Amino acid sequence: MSSQRPFDGVRFCTVAEVAARMRVSKMTVYRLVHNGELPAVRVGRSFRVPEHVVEEYLSRAYTETA
């Protein structure tokens, strides 16, 4: 069994941080999370989105429209 934890080195963003980064509303981020388009981890009653997931999502969205 590996001693390394799966989330070591991962930076998590709040829904508000993701919304600001994407320049959308928090509700839009919640919809993306609930629809499974933006994977997130639930912490209590809130969600945290890995920063690399946001970057990948934006990269995909950019190449799809360009």
C-alpha positions in Angstrom: 0.0 0.0 0.0 1.3 3.4 -1.0 2.1 5.9 1.8 1.2 8.8 -0.4 -2.3 10.3 0.0 -4.3 10.9 -3.2 -4.8 14.7 -2.5 -1.2 15.5 -1.5 -0.2 18.7 -3.2 -3.7 19.4 -4.6 -4.9 23.0 -4.1 -8.6 23.2 -3.6 -10.8 26.3 -4.6 -14.0 27.4 -3.1 -17.1 27.8 -5.3 -16.7 31.6 -5.0 -13.0 31.4 -6.1 -14.0 29.2 -9.1 -16.8 31.6 -10.0 -14.4 34.6 -9.9 -11.8 32.7 -11.9 -14.4 31.7 -14.6 -16.2 35.1 -14.4 -19.6 33.4 -13.8 -22.0 33.3 -10.9 -21.7 30.9 -8.0 -25.0 29.3 -9.1 -23.4 28.4 -12.5 -20.5 26.7 -10.7 -23.0 24.8 -8.5 -24.8 23.7 -11.7 -21.6 22.5 -13.2 -20.7 20.5 -10.0 -24.2 19.0 -9.7 -24.3 18.1 -13.4 -20.9 16.3 -13.1 -19.2 18.6 -15.5 -16.9 20.0 -12.8 -15.7 17.3 -10.3 -15.7 18.5 -6.7 -15.2 17.2 -3.2 -17.9 17.8 -0.6 -16.6 19.2 2.7 -19.5 19.5 5.1 -22.2 21.4 3.3 -19.8 23.1 0.9 -17.8 22.0 -2.2 -14.2 22.3 -3.0 -12.9 22.0 -6.6 -9.3 21.0 -7.3 -7.5 23.9 -9.0 -6.2 21.6 -11.8 -9.8 20.6 -12.6 -10.7 24.3 -13.2 -7.7 24.8 -15.4 -8.6 21.6 -17.5 -12.2 22.7 -17.8 -11.2 26.2 -19.0 -8.7 24.7 -21.5 -11.3 22.3 -22.9 -13.9 25.1 -23.1 -11.4 27.4 -24.9 -10.4 24.9 -27.5 -14.1 23.9 -28.2 -15.0 27.5 -29.0 -11.9 28.6 -30.8 
